[in-house]
């Protein structure tokens, strides 16, 4: 994977609550550079591995960093909760 980091599980309450993993600021800068030309509407397509669960999604930009959406299909079997730290491996782009 192109990027590996540990991020905190956070909740963002918009019109509906969403659960994300915060990507550290320094990694977000590197991802932004690697994603030039791949982003659409500020989002970056990625392939992700969290605890041996692989999935694809798109990163959301927020406050100068990226947030990684955590799908319910990943979150539930792993018992991931808000505040927890999670190890993530991530490839920019789609496989």
N, C-alpha and C positions, 0 to 999 in steps of 0.2 A: 504494500500500500504506500501511496505517496506521503501521507501524513499520519503521524501517531501522536496522540495526546490524551490527557486525562481532563475531563470536563465535568462540571456539576449539572445535575438534572434540575431544571427550573420550570416554573409554570408561568405562562403569559396569559393573562385574562383579557382577551379582546371581546368580541361578540360571543365567543365560546372559549372555554379554557383549552389551551394547547400545552403540551409538554415538549420541552426541548433539552438538548445538551448544549451548554455554553461552550463555544470554542475559544480558547485563550487568545488574547489580543495579538500576540506575536505570530501564532499560527494563522490567525485570520488574515493578517497582512500577507503572509506567504501564499495562502490560498487565493487571495485576491489577485496576486501577481500571476499565479499558475493558471487562473481561470480566464485570463484576458481572451476575449473573443468567444468564450463558451457561455457567459452569463446571459440571462434573459430576464428583463425587468428587475435586475439586481440579484436574481437568484442564480445559484450555481449548481448544476447537476452533479451528483456524486454517487459513488458506490461505497457502501459503508459496511464495516464489520464491528459488531458490538457483542462480546462474549460468544464468539463463534456463530452469531446470527448475521447473515449477510442480507442486505436489502439496498434498494436504490431510493433516492429522494432528491430534494433540492434544498440547499442551504438558504436561509433567510438572513439578509443583512439587518442588523439592529445596533444602533449606538456605536458604530465603528468596528463592529466585530460580526461574526456569523453565528447563527443559531442552527443547530441540527435537529430537525423534527424527529421525535421518537414515535414511531407507529405503535399503535395498541398491540399489534401482533408481535412486536418485539418486546415492548415494555411489560406486558402481562406475564408471559412465561418466565421472564427474568426477575420478576418482582422489583422492578426499578421504581424508586420513589423520589419525590422532590427532595432535594438536598443531598442526595447520594452522589458520590464521585464515580465516574465510569471511564474505563479505558476504551479508546476508540481508534480504529484504523480506517483511513478514508482515502479514496482515489478521486481526484477531480475528473469529471466527465463521466460518461456512461460506458460500460463495457460493451 
